[in-house]
Amino acid sequence: MDVQVQRAFIVPAPPSESSSSEVPPTVFDLVAPAYHVTVLFAYAPPNPTNAALLDALAATLTRFPLLTARRLGCRPRAGRPLFVTGEGGAGALVVEAAVPSPLSDHLPLAPSPDLARLHVPVDKATPHVLLLQINRFACGGLVVASSTHHQAADGYSMSTFFHAWAGAVRASGAHQPLIDRPVVPYGPCAIAPRRPPRCEFEHRGAEFLSPQDAAIRQPPARVHPSEIANLLLHYTSEFVAELKARAGGGRYTTFEAVSAHLWRKITAARGRGDDDPSRTALNVTVNGRARLGADAVPRGFFGNVVLTASSGTSARELARGSLADAAALVRAGVRARDRRYFQSFIDFGALHGGEELEPTVGDEDNVLLPDVASDSWLHLELHRLDFGCGGRLAGILPARSPLDGVVVLIPSLGKGGGVDVFVSLWDKHAEVLRDIAYTMD
């Protein structure tokens, strides 16, 4: 794919945010992965002009000052600033590019090394929280690629931004989100500890490790980055319905049934069968907003409010059991991350946030795992993202992932509906998964 960069520039921090302000991390930021999440949105023509997109972007960013902040360091530490907003911010980095071929030549959007040309390269030293690349194709088609640092916002928060930006392009007046960050670490903010704070659950070992425990962690097995394969599976509505029926007569959600199915298939593709007693887990991202309620997290809060729910068993039991057994484990793990658990985690931050803590779930690249990490974009309404002018959303896809065992469920944009599943896996295992991903046994 020939991508011709035309210009790169910075959208600065809003004038109203002229004075610099240091933003410390919340306890949710401390446990968030220290990397940018890149998403590509492809639109068939007709589409708004670049000028319309950029004018709306500048107006929208005034309501999301954290997206124009400067990121400090690679890993947040309690009591130390994580971002600088206002005049000390880095601004949002924007690149405009042209592609001399029609968009239809590159659809359906699927994992490919070529896609790297459609988004801004990012690394751990990048100070920008938000990086955007607007790619205009010869036919008038459009691919908007957004990269956002996970310590600034989770998927729900970024969906709020995307819809606000699209609404500004359409001049439809999207609702204004609340931007609320703590003035001091874990001080009065939208997400506050109880008085007095109390931990009802053990968060050491679940979310955090001490530096001593982190130091003695077993070194992970690594492979070359080129050996991590990305693939896209498509599960039709009929296939998903059959999975849900086999999981329990429709008792389980699409996410629970599909995640349980892929947990079993990926474990089998890794060669771990009914004679393997070692442990495997499915780690699921859980949004705490609904669990904590509007009193604890006001509508429109922008930031991180997610934790990982882990459902574990042995590879042997996973292989010998049924899809219904696996789905039950997934549901139990998710439900265990309830309001009490989230509030206990917030209180843990108030009591122990000043200590040196390492996240239990690492974010190292090219590490071979026994586990699967499943995330759902099914309820983020990304498939309804509309920049106006009648352009049809023709594809949604994460950029290349260098992580082994990652699964992302995306609403399928095809006429038949269903679910698209992005999978990142060691290439030797990915080849096997392609052959067994659509089998029901």
C-alpha positions, 0 to 999 in steps of 0.5 A: 500500500502506497501511503503518502504523508502530506503533513504532520502537525500538533493540535495544541492544548486548548487556550482555556487550559493555558496554565500547566497542571500536573495530573497524578495517576488514579489507582486504575491508571496504575494498573493500566497497560503502558502502551498506546491502543490503535484503532482503524476506522474505514469509511466508504465515500462520500466523506467530510473534508479533512478541514471539516474533520480537523475543525471539529477535532480542535473544537472537541479536544477543548472538552478532553484536555487529557488527550492533549496532555504530555505523558511523563515516563513509561510507567506511572508511580503513585504520588508522581505526576502522570500527565501535564495538561495546559501549556505544558501539554504535548498536544495531539499529533495529527498526520494527513496522508493520501493513498493513490488507490481506491479504498475498495482495493483494501477491503475488507479490512484485515490484519496486514503489515500494510496497515502500519502505514495507515497509523502514526508509529508509536513507542514507549517514549512518545509524549503524546497521549493522542495520535491521529492519522487521516488517510484519504484514498483516491476514491474519496474513501477514508481511514481514520487511525487513532492511537491513545495511551491506555493510562489516559483512557479506557475503551469506554472513555475513548468511545465517548471521545470518538462520538463527540468528535463525529457529532461535532463534524455533523454539528449535532451537539453531542453531550459534554463529558465531565472531565474530572481528575484528582488534584492530589493522588486519590484525593477528592475526585469523581472516583473517591474512596470510602471514609474510612477506606477499607479493603474487603478483598486481597489486591496484592497478587490479583492486581499488584505485586510488590517490587520484591515479588515482581523481581522473582517472577519467572522470566517469560518465554519470548519469541521474535516479533515477526513470530506473533501473527494477527488474524481476523475470524468471522462468526456469523449470527447463526454460528454465534447462536449455536455457540450460545445454545450449546453453552446453555440454551441462550443463558450466556451472552455473546461475549461469554459464549464466544470468549469461552469457545476461543479460550478452549480453541486457543488452548487446544491450538497451543497443544495443551490437551486433556493430559495437561494439568498446568493452569490456564486462565481467561482474563477479561476486561470489566468496566466498573462504571455500571457496577459502581453506579452513577453516585460513584462514577458520574456519567461522562467521567473520562479516564480508566475505570476497568479491572481484569477478571480472571477465570482459571482452571487446568488445561486438562479440565478445560479440554475435558469439560464442555463449552457450557463449563467454560462459559460458566467459569467466564461468567463467574469470573466477571461477576466476581468483579462487582461493586464491592470489589471495585470499591475495595480496589479504590480503597486499596489505592487510598491505603497503599497507593503510596507504595511501589507497586507493579501491575500483576498483568504485564504488558511485555511484547512477544511473550508466550502465555498460557492464558488468553486475554479477551476484550469486548468492543460489542457495547462501545457503539463503535459500529455506529460512529458516523462522521456524516456526508453519507459515508458508510463505515466499512471496517473497524480493526485494531492495529497490529498487536505484538502480544500473544493470546489477545482476543478482541470481539468487534461487531461485524459490519457485514449484512449478516451481522455476527461478530468479528474476532481479532486474535493475536497469537504465536504464528505456530498456534495461529495456523492451528487455530485457523483450522479449528476455530469454526468447529463446535467440538 
